[in-house]
Amino acid sequence: MPGTAAEMLKTTRSELAPNPNANPLVPLVASGRASLETLAALALEQHQVIPADRRAFLHLAQRASEEPAAAGFFTMLAEGEELAAERLGAFTEACEVDEERMQAYEPLPGCQAYPAYISWLALNATPTDAVLAITANFATWGTYCAAIAQALRTHYGFTDEACAFFDFFATPAPALDVQATAAVQAGLESGRLDEKCVYTYGRLLQAYEEMFWTSLRTLT
């Protein structure tokens, strides 16, 4: 196990980084080959994911009452999900999704496996272990969002407002990184971190992330 939190974060992100070819959909979006229907499904799935993740992060923050740094990390994540939700509507409208269609939409099981597992972590994982696993996965998500935001402008003619949801997640969050480092360092010092659990959680999160995109790819 690396000696410092910064080293452990770097190592974990590297070890859990997905195969560059693992995502079957983002390259299609990046080249403008994904249909508007697929983008609409992405928006509709995110309307399910964002509030579920927010509640899970709030629960993790509550569970981490004796780990202030971890509690602060999950509180920041929950606040971020709330901000993301405020930006999701413009993307949804740009995909020509109205309220009636939103209410009638049936989520794809493969897309909802990821938030379901985040909820499992909220109930079962040691908060500090969850910090490390989720941080590693968020690096992947941010990369995908950056590619999508650029493609939406270049190939689909979406406005800045319609791209704001993806811009938000693609933008570096140094304060969140500082909080994650503090949480992991506290976990190392207290002996709460379990490297094997972290790897398992992170591996499964990346697998469910891939499942999310693979499920959407079937619609293109």
Summary of the structure (lengths in Angstrom):
residues: 220
radius of gyration: 17.2
end to end distance: 42.4
largest distance: 53.4
contacts: 730
relative contact order: 0.21
helix: 79%
strand: 0%
